[in-house]
Amino acid sequence: MSTSTNFAVGEPFPLPVLAQADGGMFQVDRNGMMFLLQLSRTDAIAVEAFRTGEIELAAAEVNGILFLLYRIDGIFKDGWGDAPLSLSLVKKELFPDEQSLADPTIHLYLIDTNLKILLAQRTASVPEAFAEIIRRNVRAQKEAPISALAFQKKVAAIWAEKSAADLRAMAGAAHVLPMTLGGRVH
């Protein structure tokens, strides 16, 4: 018997969040692909921008580290943010399998960092080429795992040399979630 998880806006976020800090976090596990944007200060404009505004996503890999890049109009004034992917903190029983990797859907969640509540959510089906970049990186991490510390060191070295905008310029795939108002794409 499987159990379902309820994601309700205004309620506590129902899954454990591996990184407790402002910014983006990209996670891939047996439940699929998930992007969390955690913010300690939000307003109605930011929530609405996340819920209905245009969101640009891109995937770039540098030295074996995959970065999910994001730009969200109405939330960030300075362009791109990045969220590196690591399986090092994912429990072995929650490791992604081929069945979960087959789904090209990314679930996006905006979370209030202080209250740990879900402020907004969206779902994006990314193009197959985009999903395949993620799948290849996940498979490589499963075959040759690195520790959380080694991952942090590699990410720090990349960040010392490249901005999120630099990473975006190197991206192997990109996808735009269009603005949606009243359930319609514009």
Residue pairs with C-beta under 8 A, 6 or more apart in sequence:
5 14
5 15
5 31
6 14
7 13
7 14
7 109
7 118
7 121
8 118
9 118
9 119
9 120
9 121
10 117
10 118
10 119
11 117
11 118
12 116
12 117
12 118
13 109
13 111
13 116
13 117
13 118
15 31
15 34
17 25
17 36
17 38
17 111
17 116
18 25
18 27
18 89
18 90
19 25
19 38
20 38
20 113
21 38
21 113
22 38
22 39
22 40
22 113
23 37
23 38
23 81
23 83
24 35
24 36
24 37
24 38
24 68
24 70
24 81
24 82
24 83
25 35
25 36
25 37
25 38
25 83
26 33
26 34
26 35
26 36
26 66
26 68
26 83
26 84
26 85
27 33
27 34
27 35
27 36
27 85
27 90
28 34
28 85
28 87
28 90
28 96
28 100
28 101
28 134
28 138
29 90
29 94
29 95
29 96
29 100
30 93
30 94
30 95
30 96
30 97
30 100
31 94
31 100
32 96
32 100
32 103
32 105
32 106
32 107
33 103
33 105
33 106
33 107
33 134
34 106
34 107
34 108
34 109
35 57
35 68
35 70
35 83
35 106
35 107
35 108
35 109
36 109
36 111
37 50
37 70
37 72
37 75
37 108
37 109
37 110
37 111
38 111
38 112
38 113
39 46
39 75
39 110
39 111
39 112
39 113
40 112
40 113
40 114
42 110
42 112
42 119
45 74
46 74
46 75
46 110
47 110
47 119
47 120
48 74
48 120
49 72
49 73
49 74
49 75
50 72
50 74
50 75
50 108
50 110
50 119
50 120
50 122
51 110
51 120
51 121
51 122
52 179
52 180
52 181
53 72
53 73
53 74
53 179
54 72
54 73
54 176
54 177
54 178
54 179
55 70
55 71
55 72
55 73
55 108
55 122
55 124
55 176
55 177
56 69
56 70
56 71
56 72
56 174
56 175
56 176
56 177
57 68
57 69
57 70
57 106
57 124
57 126
57 130
57 174
57 175
57 176
57 177
58 68
58 69
58 70
58 80
58 167
58 168
58 171
58 173
58 174
58 175
59 66
59 67
59 68
59 69
59 130
59 133
59 134
59 171
59 172
59 173
59 174
60 66
60 67
60 69
60 167
60 168
60 170
60 171
60 172
61 67
61 133
61 137
61 172
62 158
62 162
62 167
62 170
63 154
63 157
63 158
64 137
64 140
64 146
64 154
65 84
65 85
65 86
65 151
65 154
65 155
65 158
66 84
66 85
66 133
66 134
66 137
67 82
67 83
67 84
67 85
67 158
67 164
67 167
68 82
68 83
68 84
68 85
68 134
69 80
69 81
69 82
69 83
69 164
69 167
69 168
69 171
70 80
70 81
70 82
70 83
71 79
71 80
71 81
71 168
72 81
79 164
79 165
80 163
80 164
80 165
80 167
80 168
81 164
82 164
82 167
84 151
84 155
85 134
85 137
85 138
85 141
86 141
86 146
86 148
86 151
87 95
87 96
87 138
87 141
87 142
87 145
88 145
88 146
88 147
88 148
88 151
89 148
95 142
96 138
96 142
101 131
101 134
101 135
101 138
101 139
104 125
104 126
104 127
104 128
104 130
104 131
105 123
105 124
105 125
105 126
106 123
106 124
106 125
106 126
107 121
107 122
107 123
108 121
108 122
108 123
108 124
109 118
109 120
109 121
110 118
110 119
110 120
110 121
111 117
111 118
111 119
112 119
122 177
124 175
124 177
126 173
126 175
127 173
127 175
129 172
129 173
130 173
130 174
130 175
133 172
133 173
146 154
158 167
162 170
168 174
178 185
178 186
179 185
179 186
180 186
